[in-house]
Amino acid sequence: MPFSPLGLSSALCAAAHAAGFVAPTPVQEGAIAAILQGRDLLVRAQTGSGKTAAFALPLLQLVVPMGAARSGPRRVQALVLVPTRELAVQVADVLKGLASALVPVPKISVVFGGVSINPQMLGLRGGTDIVVATPGRLLDLVDHNAVHLNDVRTLVLDEADRLLDQGFSEELGRIVGLLNTQRQSLFFSATFGPQVSALAQGLLRDPVRVEVADAPDTLPDIAQSAIAVDTRARTQLLRHLIQQYGWSRTLVFVATKYAAEVVADKLRRAGLDAEPLHGQLSQGKRSQVLDDFKASRITVVVATDLAARGIDVVDLPVVVNYDLPRSADDYTHRIGRTGRAGQAGLAVSFVSADTEAHWRLIEKRQGLDLVLEAVEGFEPTEVAAHPTHGLVDMSGNGGVKGKRPSKKDKLRAAAASAAAVDASAGANTGAPRVPASPSFKSTVF
């Protein structure tokens, strides 16, 4: 099916073709016509499904006619809110690429925190047609009287679940209060959690629902694997897998900024071209790391979840969960960095004795049934240090959201920790100790 029956102009159809879209993807087919008809939209689509173009193409068509007839300063007609700087840049690049074929070319501004606000204020002089923004910086610009939102006709929340999960709900409420009440609202999300559903119920009017994530023919081609490994051996195992299988580029997820720095440093000392990516890096450094990764000048990026949002690397072969994600939804977002645009990908998760119960919960919520493998030479010997009762991850990775330890859980964990210390003391004084045996059969990955 071509794009023209969806109602797009010939110029935008040509722009879509030039951008590599031979035919609409399922999410584009379901969303474009509804957006052009002025309907509110609630879309569930996995990463790499073409969702950015699904709202970018009709958004440009809705904006351009008013831009051609404007008199005086430009007014913001469309607002796209995203959770991270990287995703803001990515969305703006897609919009600008598609808009370059239009006459007149709409002005598209991208604003985000972590950099000086002054150049962004200068860039907004004379107005703009479309703003792509992170919530905090957008409100800073509103407070500086650099941008006005009362003329916004279309609001897009890209990755709405992540916006809410990362604590933007208060800022979102303030932004929505500044918008035209007659606007069109478009929500795009990889998952429909309770927060997204509640927000949609309050802000969307009779929305068209588009759900394509679970369609078998649209699922990305991602092979998934789980490897049992001792916590202390994860870095050595990671290096071994990269070198043995010749992974050209590997995106590694860790739980903290500190872990990103430490793991990247250990990999560099082992001879690999690795760099950390986290929120405490300057925007210039983050951009440099991503550019080098895309150009294969570095082969490993060790990233936190927040910093990795918006990473769109063509033909990224492997994602590794060095630390397990906090939730099943985060797992979906992480592995969605690979297997994009029809390419095959591999997602590998490291599972220690302390995180196995947490992994089983992720498996259950993802509908997975993976064999917990072991790599020869890295067979696990650790046993769980804390009773988790299948509810929380006591390894420091945060646990499954909504499953915080109770007082009883904490007391049990404290007791187990004390017992472990006593056992260790006994071992150091010559007391007999029962050796731990490997929990899983050794197999070659």
DADAUR-V360699 format. One line per field, one symbol per residue. phi: phi as a letter, one per 30 degrees, with the letter a starting at -180 (. if undefined). psi: psi as a letter, one per 20 degrees, with the letter a starting at -180 (. if undefined). burial: + if it has 16 or more other ideal C-beta (glycine too) atoms within 10 Angstrom, else -. Layout:
phi=???
psi=???
burial=???
This chain:
phi=.ddeddjddddddddddddjcdbddeddddcedddddiddbbccbdeiciddddcddddddddeedddcdbiddbdcbbccbdbdddedddddddddddddcbddddccbbadibddddddddcdiiacbccbdeddededdddicbbcdcdcbccccheddeddcicedddeddedccddcdcbbccadbcdeddddddddccchddcbbbdcdedcdddbdcbbbdadedcddddeddddddciddbbcccbdbdededddddddddcjcdbbdbadddddddddddddddddidbcbccbddddddjdbcdhddbbbddcdddbddddedddddcichiddbbbccdbcddcdddddddeddcicbcdddbcejbddbdcddbdchicbccdjdjideibdddedddddddddddddddddddddcjddbdddcedbddbdd
psi=prhhiijqrhghghhgghijnhqprghghhhgghghijqqpopoprpjikhghhhgghghhhgghhhhjqpaqqqohppoprhrgghgggghggghghiiiqorpqppppprrirphghhghhipjrrgpppqqgghghghghjkiqpjijphpppoplhhhghhjkjgghgggghiirpijrppoppqhqmrhgggggghhhqolqppooihjphiipqnoppqpppqqgijgghgggggghgjkphppopprhrgghgggggghhgijjqnqqqoriiqqhgggggggghghjkhqippoqrgghipipnpplohpppngpqrhrhghgghgiihrkqliqqrppppporhhjghghhgggghikqmqporqppikpqiqqphppikjgqojijjhrppilqprggggggggghgghggghgghhijjqqppqpqphqppqp.
burial=--+--++++-+++-++----+--+++++++++++++--++++++++++++++++++++++++++--+------+++++++++++++++++++-+++-++-++---+++++++++-----++--+--+++++++++-+++++----++-+--+++++++++++++++-+--++--++--+---+++++++++++--+--++--++--++-+-++----+-+-+-+-++++++-+++-++++++----+-+++++++-+-+++-++-++----+++++++--+----+--++--++---++++++++++++++++--+++++++++++++++++++++++++----+++++++++++++++-+++--------++++--+++-+-+++-+--+++++-++++--+-+---+--++-------------------------++-----
